Amino acid sequence: MAQDAIESLSKTIAGILSPHGPAVQSAASYTPGDFSVHFFLQLAVILLTCRVAGWLGQKLLGQPQVVGEMIAGVILGPSLLGLLFPDFQLALFPKETRNVLYAGAQLGVGLYMFLVGLTLRLDHVQSKLRSASMVSAAGIIVPFLLAALLAPWLTGIDGLFAPGISQANATLFLGACIALTAFPMLARIINERGLAGSSLGTLSLTAGAFDDAASWCVLAVVLATFGGGPGVAVLAIGGAILYVAFMILVGRRLLSLLGRAVEARGEMSMTVLAITLALFCLSAFLMDAIGIHAIFGGFLLGACMPRGAFVAELKRKVEPLAVVLLLPMFFTYSGLNTRMDMVNSAQLLLVALVILMVSVLAKFGACWAAARLSGEDNRTALGIGALMNSRGLMELIIINIGLQKGIIGPTLFAMLVLMAIVTTMMAGPLFELVYGRRARAEGELGTLDSQMVAKAA
């Protein structure tokens, strides 16, 4: 009797992560309870892994918390956990539950970019508009020029691009991948390095936002030639322009009412908080619906929000939950789609190294040169180039779309993942080398160690 109870208990525990829906032959059906039990366990594992990986990255590699979280996402995916313990990894993150994780990931990264928009110094944007425009233009034009030189070689190698893809589409997609700056990653690095609100940080964020928006618009054009139709590109580009114009000309005036309500009360009421979060969701929805990305809706709304007590109250209520609980889901979801074992020959490794070198030259080199031409001193220009060279998981998002739509093959996908990770890990140390150390020694920036400890706590 006791043995039967123990066996029954063991089967019950082992079946916690199994589908509990009605069994139809070999098909597995998930009930709402199945999604719930997976989600909470996944979230617990994600939070612990991200904190541990972030702490180790800080202590051993001198990397900011965000890079550790990016690596944690890859660790939890098929590249490491799935390679060592495939059955456990599949049980923990079954494909059927990833849509739930995806929705949480988009909420986390969109809400974080909304908070980043709240800290954007519009006076710095105006004062640095010429520099930001030149840096952004260089960060777009040069990658596409180099992609045009690289695409004929890559399309000649089997398995990298889709069979029969045109040189124009290959160039546009590769150029968009190289031109991309990891906007969420850039924002977190800027915050963690003590650059939030600084002239350099604002210039980099502004140029990065322009480059990312341009890359997504180019992607929309490429997708239009793969069955989406020209309406995809028209909706994405036209809709974004109209929404930005509306927010700048009309939205800021309407949103000022929320700021006045907070100033009059002395604190943010639950009603104002609910209205603000509802507006964030609508803004993210609009950007997602037109084919750009939800994060741009969040960032734009945040940039147009009233400043003062409103920002302080909103950050106090929302930021800890967004950064600690929600944002790590974004990194993990992207890591679940990443395979690092695809570059498995000398020829493919050479191709991957060429892509990496071209990508660094196209962003770091071009943005540095543009910043110098716009009047920035050499140290500031090098710092901008180092930050703009980070690509992070925004790169993973765009190349996942390319893989799903059949534009690129798994091998090129793996090479671009490798490029994204290396350029992101370069960003922090390279920035400290060319700008941060001297700035901290001269008192322009705070001590990095204290900032990192505070972020890790």
N, C-alpha and C positions, 0 to 999 in steps of 0.2 A: 504493500500500500504506500509506504513512504517512498519506495523507489519509483513507483508510478507518478507520485506527486512531484518528485524531483525532476523526472524526465519531462513531465508536462510543463513544469516551471521553466526548464531549460529551453524547451521549444517555444514557449511564449516569449521569453526574453530574446531569443534568436530571431523571432518573427516580428519584433517591434518595428523594424524598418521595412518589412515586407508589405506589399499591397494588401489591403483589407477589403477590397471590393469583391463583388461576386466573381468567382472563378468561371471562366468560359474556356474550356479546353486549356490551351497554354497561354491564353491572353491574360495580361495583368491589368487590373483596373484600380485606380486610386480614388479613394473617397476623400472628402474634405478633411477627415481626421488624419489620413495618411499624409497629406500635404502639411498639416499642422505639426505633426510629430517630427517630420523631417526638418521643417523650417526652424524650429526651436533648437534642435540639436545642431543643425548646420550653423546657425547664428552663434551658438556657444563656441563651437570649434573655430569658426572664423575669427571671433573676437580674441580668443586666447592665442591663436596662431599669429595674428597680426601684431599683438602686443609683444609677444616673445621675439618674433622676427624683427620688429622695429627696434626693440631694445638691443638685440644682438648686432643689428646693422649700425646702430649708433656707437656701440662700444668697440666693435671690431673693425668696422669699415669707415666710420665717420660719416655715415649716410643719414639723411633725415628720416624721420618716422615714415614718411610717405613711400620712400624707396623700399623700406622693410615690408610695408604692407603690399607693395607690388610683388615683391619676391614671395611673400606668403601666399598670394593668390596662385602663383605658379607652383609652389610646393604642394598645395592642396589639389592641384589638377593632375592630369595624366602624366605630366613630365616627371614627377617624383613619387607622390603618394600612389598614383595609379600604376606606376611602374613597379614599385616595391610591394604594394598590397592592393592589387587590382580589384579583388572581390570586395574588400572593405571600402575602397574608394567609390566603387559603383553603388554599394549599399548606402553610403553616406550621401552621395550626390547623384541619385538616379536621374536620368534625362527627363523623366516625367515631372520632376519638381523644379526644374531649372527656370521655368517661366515665372514662378513665384519669386525665385531669387533674383531674376532679371528685373522684375518690377521694383523690388526693394533696392536693387543697385541703382536704378535710374532715380529713384526718390532720394537716395543718399547723395549721389554726385550732383544732382540738380539743386538740392537744398544747400549743399556746401557752396556751389557757385553763386547762389543767391546771396549767401553771407559774404562771399568775396566781393560781389558787386556793391554791397553796402559799405565796404571800406575803400572803394575806389575814390581817389581824390580827383574830382572833375577839374579842379583848378590846375592840377599837374597835367591832366590830359590836354587841356587847352594850351598850357605853356610848352608842352612837349609834343604837340600835334605834328609839327614838321618833322621832328626826329622820328616819332613813331611811324609816320607815313613812309618815310624813307626806309626805315628798318623793315617794316612790313612788306613794302614793295620788293626789296632785295630778297627777303625770305620767301617770296613767291616766285619771282621771275627766275632767279638763278637755279632753284631746284628743277623747274620745268625745262630750262635750257639743258641742264646736265642729264635730266631724264630722257630728253630727245636724243642725246648722244649714247645713252646706255641702253635704251629700249631695243634697237636693232640687234644688239648682241644677245640680250636676254630672250627675245622672242625666237632666236635661233636655237635655243637650248630646250630640248623636250621637257615638258612637265612643269615649266615655270609659269607660263601664261596659257590661257585657254587656246586650243587649236583654232587657227584661222582668225585670231584676234587681229585687228588692224593696228598698224604702227601708231596711228593717232590715238586710239583708245589706250594702248599700252603705255604710251608716253603720258597721257593725261592721268591715268591711274597711278603710275609710278611717281609722277611729279607731285600729285596730291599727297602721297605717302611721305615723300621726302620733305615737302613743304610744311607738313603738319607740325605744330608745336603742342605738347601735351598741356592744354590749358588748365585742367584741374591739377595736374602734377605741378605745373609752373606756379600756380597760385599757392599750393601748399609749401613748396620750396621757398617762395618769397616770404610767406608768413613765418615759417620756421627759421629762416635766416635773418629775421629782423628787418625785412625790407618793406613790410606792409606800410603803405602811405608815403614811402620815399619816392623821389623822382625817378630813380632807376627802376624800382619795382613797378611803378605805374606805367612807365614807358614800355617795359617788357610785357606787362599784362595787356596793354592796349595793342601793341604790335602782334602779340600772340593771338589775341582774339580775332584780329583782322585776318591773320594767316589761316587760322582754323576755319573761320567762316568761308574764306575763299576755297579752301580744300574741300569742304562739304559741298559747296556749289559746283565745283568741278566734278566731284563724285556723282552729283545728281545728273550732270550732263552725260557722264559715262554710262550711268544706269539707264538713261533715256534711250541709248542705242542698244540696250540689251533687253528690249521688250517693254520697258516702262513707258515709252513714248515721250515726245517733247514736252508734254504737260508736266512731267516730273520736274524738269529743269525750270520751266516757267514758274511753276508754283513755288519751288524752293527759293529761287532768286528774287522773283517779284514779291512773294509774300514776306520775305525777310526785310526787303527794303521798305515796304509799306508799314510793317510793324515797328521797325526802328524809327521811322519818321513819326508815326503816331505817338510812340512813347516819349520821344523828345519834345514834340510840339504840344501834345495834349496831355499825355499820361502823367508827366511830372506835376502839372498843375492840379490834377485830380488827386494824386497821391499825397499832395501836401496837406490835405484835409486830415489824413491819418496822423501826420506829424503834429498838427495843431491839437488834435484830441489827446495825444499823449502828453504834450506840454501842459495843457490845461489841467489834466488829472494828476500829473506828477508821476505817473506810472502807466504801463500798458495794460489795459483791461483784457479780459479773455475774449471779448467781442472784437476788439481791434486785432488781437492776435489771430483769431479765426478768420477775419476778413483778409488779413495779410497773407496767411497761408493759402487761403482759397485763391487769391490773386496769383500767388506763386504757381499753384497747380494749373491754373488757366494759362498762364504765360508759358510754362513748360509744355503744356498740351499743344498750344498753337505752334511752337517751334518744331515739336515732334511731328505734328500732323502735316506740316508743309514740307517735311523731308530734310530739315536741317538737323537739329538735335535739341533735346530738352534742356541741356545745360545752358545753352545760349539764351533761352527764355528766362531761366532763373537769374543768370548774370545780368541781363539787360534790365529786368525788373528791379533787382537790387541796386543797380547803378542809378536808377531814376527815383528811388525812394528818398523821402525827406531825411535829413541828417539830424544830429543833435541827440536829444533824449530818446527819440524813436529808435535809432540804431543801437544805442547802449542797451535799452530794454530788450530789444529783439534778440540781440546776440546773447544776452544773459539767459534768456528763456530757451533758445533754440540751439545755439552752437554746440554745447557739450553732447547733446543727443545726436546731432547730425554727424559730428566728427568721430565720436567714439563708437556709436552703435550702427549707424546707417552706412557711412562711407566705405567701411571695409568690405561690404557686400559687393560694391562696384569692382574692387580689385580682384576679389575671389571669382566672381562670375567670368571675368575676362580670362583669368588663369585657367579656368576649367576648359576653355576652348583652345588652350595653347599646348603644342607638342614641341619639345626641344630636341627630339632625336631624329629629326627629318634630314638634317644636314650631315650626311653620313659618308661622304667621299671627298677626296682631295680637290676634285674639280668644283664640287658644290661649295666646299669651304672657301675656295678662291673667289667664287662668285659672291659669297656672303661677305667676305672681307672687302671686295671692291664696292659693294653696295654700302657697307658701313663707312668706308673712307669718303665716298662721294657724298653721302648724307651729311657727314660732319663738315666737309668743305662747303656744301651748299647752304648750310644754316649758320654754323659758327663763323666761317670765313666771310660769307656774304653779309650777315648782320653786323659783324664787327666793322667791315669796310663801310657799310651804309651809315652806321652810327658815327664813325669818324668824319665822313663827308658832311654829315648834318651838324657838325660842330662839337660833338662830345669829345672829352679827353680820352686818351688811349686806354686808361685803366677802366673807365666807365664803359667804353665801347667793348672791351674784352669781356667785362662782366655781363653785358647784354648778350653778346654772342654765346657765352657759356650757358646762360639761362634759356635762350631761344633754341638751343640745340637739343633740349630735352623733349622726348616724344611720348614716352610713357604709354598708358593704356588707352589714350585716345587713338594712338596708332593701332593698337590691337582691335579697337572697335571698327576702324575703317577697313582694315585688312580682313577682319571676319566677314564684313559685308562683301568684300571682293571675293572671298572664298565661297560664300554661300550663293552668290550670284553667278559663279562660274567664270569670273574674270581671271583669277589666278589659281594656280594649283597648290597643293599642300606643301611642296618643297619651297616655293617662293614665299609662301605664307610663313614658314619656319624661319627663313632668312630675315624677313622683315620683323618678326618677333625678336630675333636676336639683335637686330639693329636697334629696335626700340628699347630693349633692356640696357644695352651697352651705353647708348647715348643718354639715357636717363641716369644711369649710375655715374656717368662722367660729369653731369651737370653740377652737383654739389661740390666735389673736390676741385673741379676746374674753376668754378666760381671763387672758391676760397683762395686758390692759387693766384688768380689774376686780379682779384678785387677784395675779397672778404678779409683776408688776414691783415692787410695794410689798413683797411678801413677800420677794423676793430682796434688795431694798435694805435691809431690816431683818434679813437673815440667817436668816429662817425657811426659805428654800429655797436650794439651791445655785445657782451661776451657770448660766444656761441654755445659753450658748454652749459651755461645756466639756462639758456633758452631751450636747449635740447632736453635737459633734465625736466624742465617744466612741462614740456610736451609729452615726455614719456610717462609722467606721473599719472 
